[in-house]
Amino acid sequence: MGNTSNIIGAGCAALMLSGCAIAPSFSEDRKREMRDSASSYQQAVLEDLVVTETEYRDAIDAARTCIQDAGWGVGPIELQDGNQLGFTSSYSGDAPPADDVMQACYDEFMMPAGSIWVSQRTKLTS
């Protein structure tokens, strides 16, 4: 028995979501608040309050690796909606690895960097 979920690296309200209709816009003060309350990994990414495509891609890859290391199966990273990346996660067996472990990976690497990336409305180059 198994299960599959889509993970979108957009940073919208929930961990597993199908996309965001409208990306929020954040003030510089709000971005600073988000940065200052984030993990040390994301504080480094958000030092200049901007998320570059490379930083976004690296964060998605780090979250995917973290989720995989926690016992989930993960699919390839794929383009979603022109400016977001996502991947599927799955498990086999009777019970999945703990959801809080997946959430911890997401919080460590993607939230709020993913939200800020989407709010910039920048298209991915490839």
C-alpha positions in Angstrom: 0.0 0.0 0.0 1.3 3.5 -0.8 0.5 7.1 -1.2 1.7 10.0 -3.3 1.5 13.7 -2.7 2.6 16.8 -4.7 5.0 19.2 -3.1 5.1 22.7 -4.6 8.0 24.9 -3.6 5.9 28.0 -3.6 5.5 28.5 0.1 1.8 29.3 -0.1 -0.2 28.5 3.1 0.2 24.7 3.2 3.0 22.2 2.7 1.1 20.1 0.1 -0.7 22.3 -2.3 -1.6 22.5 -5.9 -0.5 26.1 -6.5 -1.4 29.7 -5.8 -3.9 31.7 -7.7 -2.3 35.1 -6.8 1.1 35.6 -5.3 1.2 37.9 -2.3 3.4 40.9 -2.3 5.5 41.6 0.8 6.9 44.9 2.1 10.5 45.2 2.9 9.6 45.3 6.6 7.6 42.1 6.3 10.4 40.4 4.4 12.8 41.3 7.2 10.4 39.9 9.8 10.1 36.7 7.7 13.9 36.4 7.4 14.6 37.1 11.0 12.2 34.3 12.2 13.4 31.8 9.6 16.0 29.0 9.9 19.7 29.9 9.6 19.7 28.4 6.1 17.0 30.8 5.0 18.4 33.8 6.8 21.5 33.4 4.6 19.3 33.1 1.5 17.2 36.2 2.5 20.1 38.3 3.7 19.4 40.8 0.9 15.6 40.2 1.0 15.7 38.8 -2.5 15.5 35.2 -3.6 17.5 34.5 -6.8 16.6 31.6 -9.1 19.7 29.8 -8.0 18.8 30.2 -4.3 15.2 29.1 -5.0 16.4 26.0 -6.9 19.0 25.2 -4.2 16.2 25.5 -1.5 13.9 23.1 -3.4 16.7 20.6 -3.8 17.6 20.8 -0.1 14.0 20.3 0.9 13.7 17.4 -1.5 16.9 15.8 -0.1 15.7 16.3 3.5 12.3 14.7 2.8 14.0 11.8 1.1 16.5 11.4 4.0 13.4 11.3 6.3 12.2 8.1 4.6 9.8 9.4 1.9 10.2 8.5 -1.7 10.6 11.6 -3.9 10.2 12.2 -7.6 12.1 14.6 -9.9 11.9 18.3 -9.5 9.6 19.7 -12.2 8.4 23.1 -13.4 5.0 24.1 -12.0 3.0 27.2 -13.3 6.0 28.9 -14.9 7.7 30.2 -11.8 7.4 27.4 -9.3 9.1 24.1 -8.9 7.7 21.0 -7.3 8.1 17.3 -6.8 6.1 14.3 -5.7 6.6 12.5 -2.4 5.4 8.9 -1.8 5.7 6.1 0.7 5.1 2.4 0.7 4.0 0.2 3.5 1.3 0.5 6.1 2.2 3.9 7.6 4.0 6.9 6.1 7.0 8.6 7.8 5.8 11.3 10.2 4.3 14.3 8.5 5.9 16.6 11.1 9.3 15.4 9.7 8.3 16.5 6.2 7.0 19.8 7.6 10.3 20.4 9.4 12.2 20.0 6.1 9.8 22.4 4.4 10.2 24.9 7.3 14.0 24.6 7.3 14.5 25.1 3.6 11.4 26.6 1.9 9.3 28.8 4.2 9.5 31.8 3.8 12.0 31.8 0.9 9.5 30.0 -1.4 6.8 32.6 -0.6 9.2 35.5 -1.3 10.3 33.8 -4.6 6.7 33.5 -5.8 5.9 37.1 -4.7 8.7 38.4 -6.9 6.8 37.0 -9.9 10.0 36.0 -11.7 9.8 33.3 -14.4 12.2 30.4 -14.2 14.8 30.3 -17.0 14.5 26.6 -17.5 
